[in-house]
C-alpha cells in the first residue's frame, strides 16, 4: 500500500477530485493548510498599508491506495492540478505497512477498498 499526499492550489480541488473519481479512487482526506515553497508568499494592500502574506492557502489531499494504483493516481493528480505556474504544489508517496478498517477489523488491501 502507498500513501499519496498532494499539496495543491485550492481552486484545483474539484478538478483533482473528479480525476481521481474517474479512475476509481473511492476515498480521500482533504485538509486546508498554509505554506510556501519557492513562491515565498506575496504582498497585499489593506487600507493603504502594504503587508506580506508569507503563508499561502493550499489544500492537502491524503489517499491510501494499493501499490498497483500508485502511478495512475499520481498521474491523475499531476495532470488535474497543473497550471504550469509556480506554486502548483507537490506530490509525496510513502509506503504504508498496514491499514485496519475500524468497523469490521479487516486489514491490508481489503481495508482500503
N, C-alpha and C positions, 0 to 999 in steps of 0.2 A: 504494500500500500504506500501511497505517496500523499503528502500534504502539500497542496499548492496554495501559496499566499501571493496575492497580487495587490499592489498599491496602484490605484488608477485615479483619474480625474473624476469627480462626482458626476458630471454630466454624461459620462460614458457608461454609467452603471446599467442602465436599461438595455443598451446595445449588447453589453457583455452578458447580461443575464439571458437575453434572447438567444445569443450564440451558444451559450452553454446548454440551454434547454433543447436546442435543435440537435445537439449531439448526445443527448440522453443523460445529462447530469441532473440528478434528482434533488440535490440539496446543496446549499452553501450558506455560509455565515457572512454577514455584512456588518462592518463596523465603521463609523465615521471617525476619522483620525486627522491629525495635523502633522505636518513635517515639511522638510525641504531637502533637496539634493543640490544639483548644480544650479537650479533655479535661484536659490538664495533669497526667496521672497520678493517683495516689490514694495514700492512707495505708494501711499494713498494720501488724498487730501480730505480733511474733515474740518469743516468750519474755518477754512483758511489756514489751518495748521497741517504741515506735512508730517506724516509718521510712517515708520517702516513696519510692514507686516512680514515677520520672519517665518512664521509657520503657516503654510498654505493648507487649505482644507483638501483632504483626499479621502478616498474610500478604500478600505482594506477588505478583500474577499478571502475567505478561507474555504478550501474544498478538499475533501479527502476522497481519493479515487484509487481504483486498482492500478497496478503497475502498467497494464496494457493500455489504459486510458490516458496516461500522463501526457504523451506527445500531442494527442488530439486536443486535450483540454488547454494546454499551454498555447498551442497554435490558435485556438479559438479566441482566447483572451487577448493575445497579442494583436490579432487581426482586428477584433472589435474595438479595442481600447486605443489603438494608434491614431494620432492626429498628425504625426510627422513633426511635431514641435517639441521643444524641451519641456520636461515635466510630465510626459505621458505616463511614467511610472516604471515599476519593476515587477518581475515575477520571480518568486523563490520556490524551489522544490526541495522537500526534505523527506526522508524515509520515516514511516510510521511503523512501529513494531507490532502494535495490536490496536483493535478498536472493539468496544463492547456496547451492544445495544442495551440500555438500562432496562427497558420494559420486558424483554424476553431473555436476556442473558446471552444472546448469540454473540459470537466473537469472530474476528477475522474479516475476510471479504464479505461474508454474509451480513455482518453488522452495518456495512455501509451501502448495501444495495437495497 
